[in-house]
Amino acid sequence: MEQLTQMEFLKINELLGAEELSIKKYQAYSNEVKDDELQPYIQESINLHQQNLSNLLELVRKNNGKDETQI
């Protein structure tokens, strides 16, 4: 596969940061919310953002030919 351009890499880096922040926020919400009916929705959101983060990291790995665990 071809390597990412610098602009693409910067955009993906921004997305990685946004996904990490979303995960942290939903984890904080999960700790604060006392309504048991909301917990599954919060956990679903955490899982979604974790999957997005994994997908973005995999994209970087495939297109740069190296294992990027920290961007």
A tleap script that builds the chain and sets N, CA, C and O, in Angstrom:
source leaprc.protein.ff14SB
mol = sequence {
  NMET GLU GLN LEU THR GLN MET GLU PHE LEU
  LYS ILE ASN GLU LEU LEU GLY ALA GLU GLU
  LEU SER ILE LYS LYS TYR GLN ALA TYR SER
  ASN GLU VAL LYS ASP ASP GLU LEU GLN PRO
  TYR ILE GLN GLU SER ILE ASN LEU HIE GLN
  GLN ASN LEU SER ASN LEU LEU GLU LEU VAL
  ARG LYS ASN ASN GLY LYS ASP GLU THR GLN
  CILE
}
set mol.1.N position { 0.837 -1.187 0.000 }
set mol.1.CA position { 0.000 0.000 0.000 }
set mol.1.C position { 0.882 1.250 0.000 }
set mol.1.O position { 2.019 1.233 0.471 }
set mol.2.N position { 0.337 2.306 -0.529 }
set mol.2.CA position { 1.115 3.538 -0.542 }
set mol.2.C position { 1.058 4.222 0.816 }
set mol.2.O position { 0.115 4.047 1.587 }
set mol.3.N position { 2.085 5.000 1.081 }
set mol.3.CA position { 2.153 5.685 2.360 }
set mol.3.C position { 1.203 6.875 2.384 }
set mol.3.O position { 0.833 7.437 1.353 }
set mol.4.N position { 0.828 7.230 3.602 }
set mol.4.CA position { -0.040 8.391 3.797 }
set mol.4.C position { 0.733 9.673 3.527 }
set mol.4.O position { 1.932 9.755 3.795 }
set mol.5.N position { 0.042 10.665 2.998 }
set mol.5.CA position { 0.670 11.975 2.855 }
set mol.5.C position { 0.756 12.605 4.238 }
set mol.5.O position { 0.110 12.150 5.182 }
set mol.6.N position { 1.549 13.642 4.344 }
set mol.6.CA position { 1.691 14.345 5.620 }
set mol.6.C position { 0.346 14.903 6.087 }
set mol.6.O position { 0.032 14.853 7.277 }
set mol.7.N position { -0.443 15.431 5.160 }
set mol.7.CA position { -1.747 15.997 5.505 }
set mol.7.C position { -2.693 14.898 5.992 }
set mol.7.O position { -3.403 15.083 6.980 }
set mol.8.N position { -2.702 13.768 5.306 }
set mol.8.CA position { -3.546 12.651 5.733 }
set mol.8.C position { -3.139 12.162 7.124 }
set mol.8.O position { -3.985 11.881 7.973 }
set mol.9.N position { -1.842 12.067 7.334 }
set mol.9.CA position { -1.340 11.636 8.631 }
set mol.9.C position { -1.761 12.610 9.732 }
set mol.9.O position { -2.157 12.178 10.815 }
set mol.10.N position { -1.683 13.898 9.475 }
set mol.10.CA position { -2.087 14.898 10.462 }
set mol.10.C position { -3.582 14.807 10.764 }
set mol.10.O position { -3.994 14.918 11.918 }
set mol.11.N position { -4.385 14.605 9.728 }
set mol.11.CA position { -5.840 14.471 9.924 }
set mol.11.C position { -6.156 13.224 10.748 }
set mol.11.O position { -6.991 13.272 11.651 }
set mol.12.N position { -5.496 12.117 10.440 }
set mol.12.CA position { -5.721 10.893 11.201 }
set mol.12.C position { -5.266 11.083 12.642 }
set mol.12.O position { -5.905 10.583 13.568 }
set mol.13.N position { -4.181 11.792 12.830 }
set mol.13.CA position { -3.698 12.079 14.180 }
set mol.13.C position { -4.741 12.873 14.973 }
set mol.13.O position { -4.953 12.615 16.157 }
set mol.14.N position { -5.383 13.831 14.321 }
set mol.14.CA position { -6.464 14.589 14.967 }
set mol.14.C position { -7.621 13.667 15.342 }
set mol.14.O position { -8.177 13.766 16.436 }
set mol.15.N position { -7.978 12.768 14.423 }
set mol.15.CA position { -9.060 11.823 14.695 }
set mol.15.C position { -8.709 10.881 15.845 }
set mol.15.O position { -9.565 10.561 16.671 }
set mol.16.N position { -7.465 10.443 15.899 }
set mol.16.CA position { -7.021 9.583 17.001 }
set mol.16.C position { -7.202 10.298 18.339 }
set mol.16.O position { -7.693 9.714 19.305 }
set mol.17.N position { -6.802 11.563 18.381 }
set mol.17.CA position { -6.959 12.349 19.605 }
set mol.17.C position { -8.420 12.518 19.991 }
set mol.17.O position { -8.771 12.446 21.168 }
set mol.18.N position { -9.265 12.742 18.998 }
set mol.18.CA position { -10.694 12.906 19.273 }
set mol.18.C position { -11.305 11.612 19.801 }
set mol.18.O position { -12.130 11.644 20.713 }
set mol.19.N position { -10.906 10.479 19.235 }
set mol.19.CA position { -11.427 9.194 19.699 }
set mol.19.C position { -10.942 8.892 21.120 }
set mol.19.O position { -11.714 8.412 21.950 }
set mol.20.N position { -9.672 9.171 21.401 }
set mol.20.CA position { -9.146 8.961 22.749 }
set mol.20.C position { -9.889 9.824 23.763 }
set mol.20.O position { -10.232 9.359 24.850 }
set mol.21.N position { -10.134 11.077 23.403 }
set mol.21.CA position { -10.865 11.975 24.291 }
set mol.21.C position { -12.291 11.484 24.516 }
set mol.21.O position { -12.796 11.535 25.637 }
set mol.22.N position { -12.936 11.013 23.462 }
set mol.22.CA position { -14.300 10.488 23.600 }
set mol.22.C position { -14.336 9.294 24.545 }
set mol.22.O position { -15.242 9.181 25.371 }
set mol.23.N position { -13.369 8.414 24.430 }
set mol.23.CA position { -13.307 7.252 25.316 }
set mol.23.C position { -13.178 7.708 26.764 }
set mol.23.O position { -13.887 7.214 27.641 }
set mol.24.N position { -12.278 8.645 27.013 }
set mol.24.CA position { -12.080 9.150 28.381 }
set mol.24.C position { -13.345 9.803 28.931 }
set mol.24.O position { -13.697 9.611 30.094 }
set mol.25.N position { -14.021 10.574 28.085 }
set mol.25.CA position { -15.249 11.245 28.532 }
set mol.25.C position { -16.338 10.239 28.872 }
set mol.25.O position { -16.989 10.351 29.910 }
set mol.26.N position { -16.539 9.249 27.994 }
set mol.26.CA position { -17.579 8.256 28.266 }
set mol.26.C position { -17.236 7.399 29.479 }
set mol.26.O position { -18.133 6.979 30.210 }
set mol.27.N position { -15.959 7.138 29.701 }
set mol.27.CA position { -15.572 6.411 30.908 }
set mol.27.C position { -15.882 7.244 32.154 }
set mol.27.O position { -16.330 6.711 33.169 }
set mol.28.N position { -15.642 8.541 32.071 }
set mol.28.CA position { -15.976 9.428 33.186 }
set mol.28.C position { -17.486 9.478 33.392 }
set mol.28.O position { -17.962 9.457 34.527 }
set mol.29.N position { -18.238 9.545 32.293 }
set mol.29.CA position { -19.700 9.531 32.412 }
set mol.29.C position { -20.163 8.247 33.079 }
set mol.29.O position { -21.047 8.264 33.935 }
set mol.30.N position { -19.563 7.143 32.684 }
set mol.30.CA position { -19.936 5.844 33.234 }
set mol.30.C position { -19.731 5.806 34.744 }
set mol.30.O position { -20.521 5.207 35.474 }
set mol.31.N position { -18.673 6.446 35.198 }
set mol.31.CA position { -18.387 6.482 36.637 }
set mol.31.C position { -19.347 7.383 37.403 }
set mol.31.O position { -19.572 7.187 38.597 }
set mol.32.N position { -19.906 8.364 36.718 }
set mol.32.CA position { -20.769 9.335 37.377 }
set mol.32.C position { -22.259 8.993 37.308 }
set mol.32.O position { -23.021 9.321 38.218 }
set mol.33.N position { -22.662 8.337 36.233 }
set mol.33.CA position { -24.083 8.061 36.014 }
set mol.33.C position { -24.554 6.961 36.958 }
set mol.33.O position { -23.938 5.899 37.049 }
set mol.34.N position { -25.632 7.223 37.647 }
set mol.34.CA position { -26.186 6.261 38.602 }
set mol.34.C position { -27.356 5.477 38.025 }
set mol.34.O position { -27.794 4.492 38.620 }
set mol.35.N position { -27.866 5.900 36.879 }
set mol.35.CA position { -29.006 5.249 36.248 }
set mol.35.C position { -28.540 3.994 35.515 }
set mol.35.O position { -27.834 4.083 34.510 }
set mol.36.N position { -28.935 2.831 36.016 }
set mol.36.CA position { -28.511 1.561 35.422 }
set mol.36.C position { -29.017 1.374 33.992 }
set mol.36.O position { -28.429 0.622 33.216 }
set mol.37.N position { -30.091 2.048 33.652 }
set mol.37.CA position { -30.614 1.933 32.285 }
set mol.37.C position { -29.716 2.641 31.273 }
set mol.37.O position { -29.718 2.281 30.096 }
set mol.38.N position { -28.957 3.630 31.706 }
set mol.38.CA position { -28.073 4.354 30.795 }
set mol.38.C position { -26.723 3.671 30.600 }
set mol.38.O position { -26.061 3.885 29.584 }
set mol.39.N position { -26.316 2.862 31.555 }
set mol.39.CA position { -24.996 2.238 31.493 }
set mol.39.C position { -24.734 1.453 30.206 }
set mol.39.O position { -23.645 1.575 29.647 }
set mol.40.N position { -25.685 0.651 29.710 }
set mol.40.CA position { -25.407 -0.076 28.454 }
set mol.40.C position { -25.148 0.860 27.264 }
set mol.40.O position { -24.339 0.539 26.393 }
set mol.41.N position { -25.818 1.994 27.223 }
set mol.41.CA position { -25.626 2.945 26.131 }
set mol.41.C position { -24.257 3.612 26.230 }
set mol.41.O position { -23.588 3.846 25.223 }
set mol.42.N position { -23.861 3.907 27.447 }
set mol.42.CA position { -22.537 4.501 27.651 }
set mol.42.C position { -21.458 3.493 27.268 }
set mol.42.O position { -20.487 3.846 26.599 }
set mol.43.N position { -21.623 2.249 27.686 }
set mol.43.CA position { -20.643 1.212 27.347 }
set mol.43.C position { -20.599 0.979 25.837 }
set mol.43.O position { -19.528 0.752 25.275 }
set mol.44.N position { -21.739 1.035 25.193 }
set mol.44.CA position { -21.788 0.897 23.735 }
set mol.44.C position { -20.994 2.019 23.066 }
set mol.44.O position { -20.289 1.786 22.084 }
set mol.45.N position { -21.109 3.218 23.592 }
set mol.45.CA position { -20.355 4.350 23.050 }
set mol.45.C position { -18.856 4.171 23.260 }
set mol.45.O position { -18.057 4.464 22.371 }
set mol.46.N position { -18.483 3.694 24.433 }
set mol.46.CA position { -17.065 3.424 24.703 }
set mol.46.C position { -16.543 2.402 23.698 }
set mol.46.O position { -15.484 2.595 23.101 }
set mol.47.N position { -17.284 1.321 23.515 }
set mol.47.CA position { -16.862 0.270 22.580 }
set mol.47.C position { -16.737 0.793 21.154 }
set mol.47.O position { -15.801 0.441 20.436 }
set mol.48.N position { -17.680 1.631 20.752 }
set mol.48.CA position { -17.648 2.204 19.407 }
set mol.48.C position { -16.393 3.048 19.203 }
set mol.48.O position { -15.715 2.918 18.184 }
set mol.49.N position { -16.087 3.905 20.160 }
set mol.49.CA position { -14.913 4.772 20.028 }
set mol.49.C position { -13.612 3.969 20.124 }
set mol.49.O position { -12.626 4.316 19.474 }
set mol.50.N position { -13.601 2.911 20.919 }
set mol.50.CA position { -12.415 2.051 20.976 }
set mol.50.C position { -12.200 1.348 19.634 }
set mol.50.O position { -11.064 1.199 19.183 }
set mol.51.N position { -13.290 0.919 19.000 }
set mol.51.CA position { -13.178 0.286 17.689 }
set mol.51.C position { -12.703 1.291 16.646 }
set mol.51.O position { -11.871 0.962 15.800 }
set mol.52.N position { -13.225 2.511 16.702 }
set mol.52.CA position { -12.766 3.557 15.781 }
set mol.52.C position { -11.274 3.812 15.956 }
set mol.52.O position { -10.547 3.957 14.974 }
set mol.53.N position { -10.824 3.866 17.191 }
set mol.53.CA position { -9.411 4.083 17.490 }
set mol.53.C position { -8.574 2.940 16.915 }
set mol.53.O position { -7.539 3.179 16.293 }
set mol.54.N position { -9.012 1.725 17.119 }
set mol.54.CA position { -8.294 0.559 16.584 }
set mol.54.C position { -8.240 0.596 15.064 }
set mol.54.O position { -7.203 0.301 14.470 }
set mol.55.N position { -9.343 0.952 14.437 }
set mol.55.CA position { -9.386 1.024 12.977 }
set mol.55.C position { -8.437 2.092 12.430 }
set mol.55.O position { -7.765 1.872 11.422 }
set mol.56.N position { -8.384 3.225 13.084 }
set mol.56.CA position { -7.473 4.283 12.649 }
set mol.56.C position { -6.018 3.864 12.817 }
set mol.56.O position { -5.192 4.119 11.940 }
set mol.57.N position { -5.704 3.227 13.934 }
set mol.57.CA position { -4.337 2.749 14.146 }
set mol.57.C position { -3.952 1.706 13.100 }
set mol.57.O position { -2.824 1.699 12.607 }
set mol.58.N position { -4.878 0.841 12.770 }
set mol.58.CA position { -4.621 -0.171 11.744 }
set mol.58.C position { -4.393 0.487 10.383 }
set mol.58.O position { -3.535 0.044 9.620 }
set mol.59.N position { -5.138 1.518 10.080 }
set mol.59.CA position { -4.955 2.255 8.837 }
set mol.59.C position { -3.546 2.832 8.759 }
set mol.59.O position { -2.888 2.748 7.722 }
set mol.60.N position { -3.094 3.412 9.855 }
set mol.60.CA position { -1.746 3.985 9.891 }
set mol.60.C position { -0.713 2.878 9.712 }
set mol.60.O position { 0.242 3.033 8.952 }
set mol.61.N position { -0.902 1.772 10.407 }
set mol.61.CA position { 0.053 0.655 10.290 }
set mol.61.C position { 0.140 0.140 8.854 }
set mol.61.O position { 1.234 -0.074 8.333 }
set mol.62.N position { -0.989 -0.054 8.232 }
set mol.62.CA position { -1.012 -0.606 6.879 }
set mol.62.C position { -0.406 0.351 5.858 }
set mol.62.O position { 0.234 -0.087 4.902 }
set mol.63.N position { -0.601 1.639 6.050 }
set mol.63.CA position { -0.168 2.605 5.048 }
set mol.63.C position { 1.208 3.191 5.307 }
set mol.63.O position { 1.739 3.910 4.462 }
set mol.64.N position { 1.783 2.902 6.437 }
set mol.64.CA position { 3.133 3.384 6.706 }
set mol.64.C position { 4.119 2.246 6.902 }
set mol.64.O position { 5.321 2.470 7.042 }
set mol.65.N position { 3.602 1.019 6.912 }
set mol.65.CA position { 4.475 -0.126 6.975 }
set mol.65.C position { 5.181 -0.320 8.289 }
set mol.65.O position { 6.185 -1.030 8.343 }
set mol.66.N position { 4.690 0.290 9.362 }
set mol.66.CA position { 5.285 0.091 10.672 }
set mol.66.C position { 4.224 0.082 11.736 }
set mol.66.O position { 3.094 0.515 11.508 }
set mol.67.N position { 4.581 -0.405 12.882 }
set mol.67.CA position { 3.647 -0.536 13.995 }
set mol.67.C position { 3.644 0.746 14.800 }
set mol.67.O position { 4.569 1.004 15.570 }
set mol.68.N position { 2.605 1.551 14.625 }
set mol.68.CA position { 2.460 2.811 15.350 }
set mol.68.C position { 1.518 2.592 16.528 }
set mol.68.O position { 0.305 2.497 16.338 }
set mol.69.N position { 2.054 2.511 17.726 }
set mol.69.CA position { 1.181 2.369 18.880 }
set mol.69.C position { 0.917 3.703 19.549 }
set mol.69.O position { -0.093 3.874 20.232 }
set mol.70.N position { 1.809 4.633 19.355 }
set mol.70.CA position { 1.615 5.990 19.871 }
set mol.70.C position { 1.826 6.964 18.725 }
set mol.70.O position { 2.901 6.997 18.128 }
set mol.71.N position { 0.835 7.736 18.422 }
set mol.71.CA position { 0.932 8.730 17.350 }
set mol.71.C position { 1.126 10.092 17.985 }
set mol.71.O position { 1.234 11.094 17.278 }
savepdb mol mol.pdb
quit
